[in-house]
């Protein structure tokens, strides 16, 4: 149980560490640095979606359940599209993250954008929390072939990509005149939904083990949607976007190695 709680809290620690950048840094994070970190985060999430979520979902569905043989891909396919449509529904209500990189006019307008950014990041942390929760649920069930080290690899990967998200919230708030301590707290609050979402997912998955391949694929679909719709446009803005592409490849490679070595 101690390892479970520790693993669930790791992504939240990543968000808190990023939000803590508001203390040593005297100005907003450089655009080039933010672009590199965003590319790295996108690579981590993409690799985690494939190796830690989709592949275990396909393997679990092939080993049992109502769909077998050539139809064993259906649970993963259904779950994947459910995750995509879930985030599509969220994005119809919540502004896209890459919209906030546009220049705002006037202090009030910038503050409104920052407030909406906090809301957007908080809501988009939900599928990441679900991803962590469903992987640990798979480990607890012993039916999906996920080890504790494999689940830990996903937690570490999401924690890495949460670091720039925490900074993206706290730094602009400080720039708008908010005190460092308060800006740090807002950054932390944006990540609270992740451990809560993870624990709720673990609890729910425990009742219906047969839903695990669907839930794994759902989390993968949601995370891939965030990468394509939010992170990639953010990392490709401005000049020298090739550095962001290289950063994406580094993040993807690191998460792939972590999952294979630790899994």
N, C-alpha and C positions, 0 to 999 in steps of 0.2 A: 504493500500500500504506500509506503514511503517513496519508493521509486516512481510510482504512478503519479503522486502529487507533485513530486519534483519535476517529472517530465512535462506535466500539464502546465506548470508555472514557468518553464524555460522561455517560451515565446513572450510572455509578459515581461520577463526580465530584459529581453531584447528591446522591447518598446521603452521601458523605463530608462535603459542605458542611452538610447537615442534621445529621449526627452531631456536627459541630464546634460546634453551638449549645450543647453541654454546657459549653463553656469560658466564654463571656461571660455566660451566664444563671445566676442564682443560685437559681432555683427552677423548678419544672415549668412547661412552656408553658401559658399560659392556655387554658382549655377553648374559649373563643370563637375564639381564634386558631387552635387546632388544627382546629376545625370548619371555619373558612374555608379553611385550607390543604387540608384533605381534600376539600372541595367543589371547589376549584380543580383538584386532582389528578384527581378523577373526571371533570371536564369535559374536561381534556386527554386522558385515556385514551380517553374515548368518541369524541371527534373523531378521534383518531389511528387508532382501530379502523376508522372508516368511511372517511376520506379516504386514509390511508396503507396500509391493509391490505385491506379488503373491496372497495373500488372497483378497485384494481389487480388483485385476484384475479379479479373478474368480467370485466374488460377482457382479461386474459391468456387466460382460458378461452374467451372469445368469439372470439379471434383464432387459435386453434389447439387441438390436442388431440383426444381421441376424442369429446368432447361439443361439438356445434356447433349453431347455430341456436337453436331454442327451448329446448334442453336445456343450453345453455352455462352456466346458473346452477348446475348440479349440483356441479362441483368446489368452488365457494365454499360451497355449502350443506352438503356433506359435511364439508369442513374446519371450518366454523363449529361444527357440532354436535359434531365430534370434540373441538374445543377446550373447548366447554362441558362435555362429559362428563368430560374429563380433569381440569378444576378441580373438578367435582362429586365425583370420586373422591378428590382431594386433601382436600377439605373434609370427607369422611367420616372422615378420619384426623387432620387438623390442625384445631384449634379455629378458629372464625371470628374475624376481627380485632376485630369490634365487641363481642365478648364481654369483651374486656379493658378496656373502659371502665367496667365495673361495679366497684363498690367491693369491695375484698378485705378480709378481716378478718385482722389479725395480720401481722407482718413476714414470716414464713415463707410465708404464703399469697400475699402481694403479690409476693415474690421468685419464687415458682413461676409466677405469672401473667406476670411480666416475662420469665422464661426461655422460656415457651411463646410469648410475643409475638415474641421474637427468631426462634424457629424458624418461626413462622407467616409472618412478613414475609419471611424468607429464602426459603422455599419458594414464596411467591406472587411473588417476584421472577423466578422461572424463566420464566414466559410473557412477561414484559417483555423479558428477555434474548433469548428466541426471536424476539419481534417485531422487535427491532433487527437481529438476525442475518438474518432472512428478508428484510427490506427491503434490506439491503446485498447479500444474495445475489441479489435481483432486479435490483439495479443492476449487479452484475458480469455477470449473464447477458445483459443488454441485450435481454431478451425480454418484460419486464413493463411497460416504460414508466416505470420509476422512475429519477429523476435523482439525482445525488449530493447536490444541495441538498435534494431531497425526503426522502432518507434522513436527512440531517442534521437536517431539521425534526422528524422523529420522535424522533431521539436527544435533541434539545433539549427536546422536549415531555415525554418520559419523565424526563429529568433534573430538570425542574421539579417533576414530581409525586413524584420520589424524595426531594426535600428534606424534606418533612414526615415521610416514613417514617424517614429517618435520625435526625431529632430525636425521633420517637416512641419509638425504641429507646434512644438514649443518655440522654435526660433522665430517664426512670423508673429506669434503672439507677443513675444518680447519686443520685436521691432515696432509693434503698434503701441508700445508704451506700458504693457502689462509687466508687473514685477516678475523677476525670475522664478521665485517660488511658486507663484500662481500659474505661470506658463508651464512649469514643470508638472504641476498637478494635472493640468488639462491634458498634457501629453500622456501621462500615466492612465488617466481615465479612459482615453481612447482605446487602451489595450485591455481594460478590465473584462470586456465582453469575450475575450479569447478563452481564458481559463473557465469562465462560467459556461460558455458554449461547449467547451470540451467535456466538462463534467456532465452536463445535461445530455450530450450525445452518448457518452459512455453508459449513463443510466438508462437511456431509452433503448440502446442497442442490446443491453443485457436481457430485455424481455423478448426480443424477436431476433435471434441469431441469424435466421434465414435472410434478414434484410441487410446483413453486412456488405455483401458485394454491391448492392444498390447504393448504400451509404458511402462506401469507399469511392465509387464512381461519381456520385453526386458531389462529393467534396472536390474531386479532381476537376469536374466540369466547372464548378464555381471558381476554383483557383485559376484555371486556364482562362476563363472569361476575364478575370481581373487583370491577368498578365496582358492579354491582347487589347483590351479596351482601355485600361488605365495606365499600366506601367510602360508598355512599349511606346505609346504616344509621348509620354513624359520624358522618356530617355532619349528620344529621337529629336527633340526640339533643340534649336540653336545650331551653332557650328560644331564641326568635328564630332559628329555623332558616331564616328567609327570607334571612338574610345568607349562609348556606351555599349556598342556591339561586342567589343572584346570583353568588357566587364560582364556582359550577359553570358558569354561563353565560359568565362572563369567561374561564375556562379553555378551554371549548369553542370560543369565538370566537377566542381567541388561536391555538390549535392549528390551527383551520380556516384562518385567515389565513396562518399560517406555511407550511402545506402547499401552499396555492394559490400564494402569492407565491414561495416558494423552490422549489416543485416544477415 
